[in-house]
Amino acid sequence: MAMKVKILRQTLGHVEGVSLRHYKPNETYEVPPSIANYMVAEGLALFEMRNPEERAKPPAGKERRGRKPKRVSRQ
């Protein structure tokens, strides 16, 4: 089972025969649990728990409307 991690900074080296130099900062990858745990423990990545498609959607019932706010006139 793969785990999603978001890379925080460029890394070098190998873990379990896998080169870490190909992982780019600010990108999210699915990696084996042992590599994900290593990267997080070393401060190289964060666990990514969200689905990227869900982040783009507003919460249910909170859709933005295209209306402008009412203007209040001062007299």
ChimeraX commands (.cxc) that place a marker at each C-alpha (Angstrom):
marker #1 position 0.00,0.00,0.00 radius 0.5
marker #1 position 1.48,3.34,-1.06 radius 0.5
marker #1 position 1.37,6.50,1.03 radius 0.5
marker #1 position 1.14,10.06,-0.26 radius 0.5
marker #1 position 3.80,12.57,0.79 radius 0.5
marker #1 position 4.40,16.19,-0.15 radius 0.5
marker #1 position 8.09,16.92,-0.61 radius 0.5
marker #1 position 9.37,19.91,1.37 radius 0.5
marker #1 position 12.92,20.19,0.05 radius 0.5
marker #1 position 15.22,18.67,-2.55 radius 0.5
marker #1 position 16.99,15.58,-1.27 radius 0.5
marker #1 position 19.91,13.39,-2.22 radius 0.5
marker #1 position 20.77,9.83,-1.36 radius 0.5
marker #1 position 19.08,6.45,-1.52 radius 0.5
marker #1 position 16.60,4.61,0.70 radius 0.5
marker #1 position 16.07,0.90,0.11 radius 0.5
marker #1 position 17.72,1.25,-3.29 radius 0.5
marker #1 position 15.45,4.15,-4.35 radius 0.5
marker #1 position 17.10,7.44,-5.30 radius 0.5
marker #1 position 15.54,10.44,-3.55 radius 0.5
marker #1 position 16.95,13.03,-5.96 radius 0.5
marker #1 position 14.03,12.62,-8.37 radius 0.5
marker #1 position 11.48,13.92,-5.84 radius 0.5
marker #1 position 10.86,17.63,-6.39 radius 0.5
marker #1 position 9.84,20.14,-3.66 radius 0.5
marker #1 position 6.14,21.11,-3.47 radius 0.5
marker #1 position 5.12,17.99,-5.42 radius 0.5
marker #1 position 3.05,15.10,-4.04 radius 0.5
marker #1 position 4.07,11.49,-4.64 radius 0.5
marker #1 position 2.83,8.02,-3.74 radius 0.5
marker #1 position 5.70,6.06,-2.21 radius 0.5
marker #1 position 6.08,2.83,-0.21 radius 0.5
marker #1 position 5.37,3.26,3.54 radius 0.5
marker #1 position 8.99,2.70,4.57 radius 0.5
marker #1 position 10.21,5.52,2.30 radius 0.5
marker #1 position 7.33,7.81,3.33 radius 0.5
marker #1 position 8.09,7.28,7.02 radius 0.5
marker #1 position 11.81,7.92,6.46 radius 0.5
marker #1 position 11.17,11.15,4.52 radius 0.5
marker #1 position 8.75,12.48,7.13 radius 0.5
marker #1 position 11.04,11.52,10.04 radius 0.5
marker #1 position 13.96,13.33,8.37 radius 0.5
marker #1 position 11.85,16.46,7.71 radius 0.5
marker #1 position 12.02,15.99,3.96 radius 0.5
marker #1 position 8.27,15.54,3.45 radius 0.5
marker #1 position 4.83,15.71,5.06 radius 0.5
marker #1 position 2.11,13.11,4.86 radius 0.5
marker #1 position -0.54,14.21,2.34 radius 0.5
marker #1 position -3.96,13.15,3.56 radius 0.5
marker #1 position -6.17,15.22,1.26 radius 0.5
marker #1 position -7.36,14.40,-2.21 radius 0.5
marker #1 position -6.18,17.18,-4.59 radius 0.5
marker #1 position -9.60,17.25,-6.30 radius 0.5
marker #1 position -11.36,17.86,-2.98 radius 0.5
marker #1 position -9.12,20.82,-2.13 radius 0.5
marker #1 position -10.30,22.72,-5.19 radius 0.5
marker #1 position -13.99,22.39,-4.34 radius 0.5
marker #1 position -15.70,24.67,-1.80 radius 0.5
marker #1 position -17.45,22.93,1.10 radius 0.5
marker #1 position -21.02,21.79,0.37 radius 0.5
marker #1 position -23.51,24.62,0.67 radius 0.5
marker #1 position -20.76,27.26,0.59 radius 0.5
marker #1 position -20.52,27.86,-3.15 radius 0.5
marker #1 position -19.58,31.38,-4.13 radius 0.5
marker #1 position -22.15,33.37,-5.99 radius 0.5
marker #1 position -21.34,35.80,-8.78 radius 0.5
marker #1 position -23.34,38.60,-7.18 radius 0.5
marker #1 position -21.79,41.83,-6.03 radius 0.5
marker #1 position -22.51,42.97,-2.48 radius 0.5
marker #1 position -25.29,45.53,-2.07 radius 0.5
marker #1 position -24.08,49.06,-1.94 radius 0.5
marker #1 position -25.25,51.09,1.01 radius 0.5
marker #1 position -25.79,54.76,0.22 radius 0.5
marker #1 position -24.89,57.41,2.75 radius 0.5
marker #1 position -27.08,60.43,3.11 radius 0.5
marker link #1:1,2 radius 0.2
marker link #1:2,3 radius 0.2
marker link #1:3,4 radius 0.2
marker link #1:4,5 radius 0.2
marker link #1:5,6 radius 0.2
marker link #1:6,7 radius 0.2
marker link #1:7,8 radius 0.2
marker link #1:8,9 radius 0.2
marker link #1:9,10 radius 0.2
marker link #1:10,11 radius 0.2
marker link #1:11,12 radius 0.2
marker link #1:12,13 radius 0.2
marker link #1:13,14 radius 0.2
marker link #1:14,15 radius 0.2
marker link #1:15,16 radius 0.2
marker link #1:16,17 radius 0.2
marker link #1:17,18 radius 0.2
marker link #1:18,19 radius 0.2
marker link #1:19,20 radius 0.2
marker link #1:20,21 radius 0.2
marker link #1:21,22 radius 0.2
marker link #1:22,23 radius 0.2
marker link #1:23,24 radius 0.2
marker link #1:24,25 radius 0.2
marker link #1:25,26 radius 0.2
marker link #1:26,27 radius 0.2
marker link #1:27,28 radius 0.2
marker link #1:28,29 radius 0.2
marker link #1:29,30 radius 0.2
marker link #1:30,31 radius 0.2
marker link #1:31,32 radius 0.2
marker link #1:32,33 radius 0.2
marker link #1:33,34 radius 0.2
marker link #1:34,35 radius 0.2
marker link #1:35,36 radius 0.2
marker link #1:36,37 radius 0.2
marker link #1:37,38 radius 0.2
marker link #1:38,39 radius 0.2
marker link #1:39,40 radius 0.2
marker link #1:40,41 radius 0.2
marker link #1:41,42 radius 0.2
marker link #1:42,43 radius 0.2
marker link #1:43,44 radius 0.2
marker link #1:44,45 radius 0.2
marker link #1:45,46 radius 0.2
marker link #1:46,47 radius 0.2
marker link #1:47,48 radius 0.2
marker link #1:48,49 radius 0.2
marker link #1:49,50 radius 0.2
marker link #1:50,51 radius 0.2
marker link #1:51,52 radius 0.2
marker link #1:52,53 radius 0.2
marker link #1:53,54 radius 0.2
marker link #1:54,55 radius 0.2
marker link #1:55,56 radius 0.2
marker link #1:56,57 radius 0.2
marker link #1:57,58 radius 0.2
marker link #1:58,59 radius 0.2
marker link #1:59,60 radius 0.2
marker link #1:60,61 radius 0.2
marker link #1:61,62 radius 0.2
marker link #1:62,63 radius 0.2
marker link #1:63,64 radius 0.2
marker link #1:64,65 radius 0.2
marker link #1:65,66 radius 0.2
marker link #1:66,67 radius 0.2
marker link #1:67,68 radius 0.2
marker link #1:68,69 radius 0.2
marker link #1:69,70 radius 0.2
marker link #1:70,71 radius 0.2
marker link #1:71,72 radius 0.2
marker link #1:72,73 radius 0.2
marker link #1:73,74 radius 0.2
marker link #1:74,75 radius 0.2
view
